[in-house]
Amino acid sequence: MSNILPVIQIIISFLLIIVIILQQRGAGLSGAFGGGGGESYHTKRGFEKILFTSTVVLSALFLLSALVVLLIRQ
């Protein structure tokens, strides 16, 4: 079990990187400082919603696998 968990973490991390890269960027860095760039709020639909949901799920799985590895090594 302890040999397979690092492999699972590597797979999850690659998938998480791919999903994050595929997400569209809004206004770039100006959105972080309050500049909306003229864009209004919109709901996530279709592929954008799938990417957002998969990002949340993959990050939770990565966190959970890291905690399991931590508990096993103690």
ROSE-4610 file (N, C-alpha, C; in Angstrom, 1 decimal, always signed):
// ROSE-4610
residu = [M/M/M/S/S/S/N/N/N/I/I/I/L/L/L/P/P/P/V/V/V/I/I/I/Q/Q/Q/I/I/I/I/I/I/I/I/I/S/S/S/F/F/F/L/L/L/L/L/L/I/I/I/I/I/I/V/V/V/I/I/I/I/I/I/L/L/L/Q/Q/Q/Q/Q/Q/R/R/R/G/G/G/A/A/A/G/G/G/L/L/L/S/S/S/G/G/G/A/A/A/F/F/F/G/G/G/G/G/G/G/G/G/G/G/G/G/G/G/E/E/E/S/S/S/Y/Y/Y/H/H/H/T/T/T/K/K/K/R/R/R/G/G/G/F/F/F/E/E/E/K/K/K/I/I/I/L/L/L/F/F/F/T/T/T/S/S/S/T/T/T/V/V/V/V/V/V/L/L/L/S/S/S/A/A/A/L/L/L/F/F/F/L/L/L/L/L/L/S/S/S/A/A/A/L/L/L/V/V/V/V/V/V/L/L/L/L/L/L/I/I/I/R/R/R/Q/Q/Q]
num = [1/1/1/2/2/2/3/3/3/4/4/4/5/5/5/6/6/6/7/7/7/8/8/8/9/9/9/10/10/10/11/11/11/12/12/12/13/13/13/14/14/14/15/15/15/16/16/16/17/17/17/18/18/18/19/19/19/20/20/20/21/21/21/22/22/22/23/23/23/24/24/24/25/25/25/26/26/26/27/27/27/28/28/28/29/29/29/30/30/30/31/31/31/32/32/32/33/33/33/34/34/34/35/35/35/36/36/36/37/37/37/38/38/38/39/39/39/40/40/40/41/41/41/42/42/42/43/43/43/44/44/44/45/45/45/46/46/46/47/47/47/48/48/48/49/49/49/50/50/50/51/51/51/52/52/52/53/53/53/54/54/54/55/55/55/56/56/56/57/57/57/58/58/58/59/59/59/60/60/60/61/61/61/62/62/62/63/63/63/64/64/64/65/65/65/66/66/66/67/67/67/68/68/68/69/69/69/70/70/70/71/71/71/72/72/72/73/73/73/74/74/74]
x = [+0.8/+0.0/+0.9/+2.0/+2.8/+3.6/+3.7/+4.4/+3.5/+2.2/+1.3/+0.8/+0.8/+0.3/+1.1/+2.5/+3.2/+2.8/+2.6/+2.2/+0.8/-0.1/-1.4/-1.3/-0.4/-0.2/+0.3/+1.3/+1.8/+0.8/-0.1/-1.1/-2.1/-2.5/-3.5/-2.8/-1.6/-0.9/-0.8/-0.5/-0.5/-1.9/-2.9/-4.3/-4.7/-4.3/-4.6/-3.9/-2.7/-2.0/-2.6/-3.0/-3.7/-5.0/-5.8/-7.1/-6.9/-5.9/-5.7/-5.3/-4.4/-3.9/-5.1/-6.0/-7.1/-8.1/-8.1/-9.1/-8.8/-9.8/-9.7/-9.3/-8.6/-8.2/-9.2/-9.6/-10.5/-9.8/-9.5/-8.9/-7.4/-6.8/-5.4/-5.1/-4.0/-3.6/-4.5/-5.1/-5.9/-7.1/-7.6/-8.7/-8.3/-7.1/-6.6/-6.6/-6.5/-6.4/-7.7/-8.8/-10.1/-10.5/-9.6/-10.0/-10.7/-12.0/-12.8/-12.5/-12.0/-11.7/-13.0/-14.1/-15.3/-16.1/-15.7/-16.5/-17.4/-18.6/-19.6/-19.6/-20.2/-20.3/-21.1/-20.6/-21.4/-21.3/-22.3/-22.3/-21.5/-20.9/-20.1/-21.1/-20.8/-21.7/-20.8/-21.3/-20.6/-19.3/-18.3/-16.9/-16.3/-16.6/-16.0/-16.4/-17.7/-18.2/-17.5/-17.3/-16.6/-15.2/-14.5/-13.1/-13.1/-14.0/-14.0/-14.3/-15.3/-15.6/-14.5/-13.9/-12.8/-11.6/-11.3/-10.3/-10.5/-11.7/-12.0/-11.9/-12.4/-12.3/-10.9/-10.1/-8.7/-7.9/-8.1/-7.3/-7.7/-9.0/-9.4/-8.8/-8.8/-8.1/-6.6/-6.0/-4.6/-4.3/-5.1/-4.9/-5.2/-6.2/-6.5/-5.4/-4.9/-3.8/-2.5/-2.3/-1.1/-1.3/-2.5/-2.8/-2.6/-3.1/-3.0/-1.5/-0.7/+0.8/+1.4/+1.0/+1.5/+1.2/-0.1/-0.5/+0.2/+0.4/+1.0/+2.5/+3.2/+4.6/+4.9/+3.9/+4.1/+4.2]
y = [-1.2/+0.0/+1.3/+1.2/+2.4/+2.6/+1.6/+1.8/+2.3/+2.1/+2.6/+4.0/+4.5/+5.8/+6.9/+6.9/+7.9/+7.9/+6.8/+6.7/+7.4/+7.1/+7.7/+9.2/+9.7/+11.1/+11.8/+11.1/+11.6/+11.7/+10.7/+10.7/+11.8/+12.0/+13.0/+14.4/+14.6/+15.9/+16.2/+15.3/+15.5/+15.9/+15.2/+15.5/+16.9/+17.2/+18.6/+19.7/+19.5/+20.4/+20.7/+19.6/+19.7/+20.4/+20.1/+20.8/+22.2/+22.6/+24.0/+24.8/+24.2/+24.8/+25.0/+24.1/+24.2/+25.3/+25.7/+26.7/+28.1/+28.8/+30.1/+31.1/+32.1/+33.2/+34.3/+35.0/+36.1/+37.4/+38.3/+39.5/+39.5/+38.4/+38.3/+38.8/+39.5/+39.9/+41.1/+41.8/+43.0/+42.6/+41.4/+40.9/+40.7/+40.4/+40.2/+41.5/+42.6/+43.9/+44.7/+44.1/+44.7/+45.2/+45.2/+45.6/+44.5/+44.6/+43.6/+43.5/+44.5/+44.4/+44.5/+45.0/+45.2/+43.9/+42.9/+41.6/+41.6/+41.1/+40.9/+39.5/+39.2/+37.9/+37.0/+35.8/+34.8/+33.5/+32.6/+31.3/+30.4/+29.4/+28.4/+27.4/+27.2/+26.2/+25.3/+24.2/+23.2/+22.8/+22.9/+22.5/+23.2/+24.5/+25.3/+24.8/+24.4/+23.8/+22.5/+21.7/+20.4/+20.6/+21.5/+21.8/+22.3/+23.2/+23.7/+22.6/+21.8/+20.7/+19.7/+19.3/+18.4/+18.9/+20.2/+20.9/+20.7/+20.9/+20.8/+19.3/+18.4/+17.0/+16.5/+16.8/+16.4/+17.0/+18.2/+18.8/+18.2/+17.8/+17.1/+15.7/+15.0/+13.7/+13.8/+14.8/+15.0/+15.2/+16.1/+16.4/+15.1/+14.4/+13.2/+12.1/+12.0/+11.0/+11.5/+12.8/+13.2/+13.0/+13.1/+12.8/+11.3/+10.5/+9.1/+8.7/+9.2/+8.9/+9.4/+10.5/+11.0/+10.1/+9.6/+8.7/+7.4/+6.9/+5.6/+5.6/+6.7/+6.8/+7.0/+7.2/+7.4/+6.1]
z = [+0.0/+0.0/+0.0/+0.8/+0.8/-0.5/-1.3/-2.6/-3.7/-3.5/-4.6/-4.3/-3.1/-2.8/-3.5/-3.6/-4.3/-5.8/-6.4/-7.8/-8.0/-7.0/-7.1/-7.0/-6.1/-5.9/-7.2/-7.8/-9.1/-10.2/-10.3/-11.3/-11.0/-9.7/-9.4/-9.6/-9.3/-9.5/-11.0/-11.9/-13.3/-13.8/-13.4/-13.8/-13.3/-12.0/-11.5/-12.3/-12.6/-13.4/-14.8/-15.4/-16.7/-16.6/-15.6/-15.4/-15.1/-14.3/-14.0/-15.3/-16.1/-17.3/-18.3/-18.3/-19.3/-18.9/-17.7/-17.3/-17.9/-18.3/-18.9/-17.9/-18.3/-17.3/-17.7/-16.6/-16.7/-17.3/-16.4/-16.8/-16.5/-16.2/-15.9/-14.5/-14.3/-13.0/-12.5/-13.4/-13.0/-12.2/-12.4/-11.6/-10.1/-9.9/-8.5/-7.7/-8.4/-7.7/-7.8/-8.2/-8.2/-9.6/-10.5/-11.9/-12.6/-12.9/-13.5/-15.0/-15.6/-17.0/-17.8/-17.2/-18.0/-18.0/-17.4/-17.4/-16.2/-16.5/-15.4/-14.9/-13.8/-13.2/-14.1/-14.4/-15.1/-14.4/-14.7/-14.1/-15.0/-14.3/-15.0/-15.7/-17.0/-17.8/-18.6/-18.8/-19.7/-19.3/-20.2/-20.0/-18.9/-18.7/-17.7/-16.3/-16.2/-14.9/-14.6/-15.6/-15.5/-15.0/-15.6/-15.2/-13.7/-13.4/-12.0/-11.0/-11.3/-10.4/-10.3/-11.4/-11.4/-10.7/-10.7/-10.0/-8.5/-8.0/-6.6/-6.2/-7.0/-6.6/-6.6/-7.6/-7.7/-6.5/-6.2/-5.1/-3.8/-3.6/-2.4/-2.3/-3.4/-3.5/-3.2/-3.7/-3.5/-2.0/-1.4/+0.0/+0.9/+0.5/+1.2/+1.1/-0.1/-0.3/+0.5/+0.5/+1.3/+2.8/+3.3/+4.7/+5.0/+4.1/+4.2/+4.3/+3.4/+3.4/+4.7/+5.2/+6.4/+7.6/+7.6/+8.7/+8.6/+7.4/+7.2/+7.7/+7.4/+7.7/+9.2/+10.0/+11.4/+12.2]
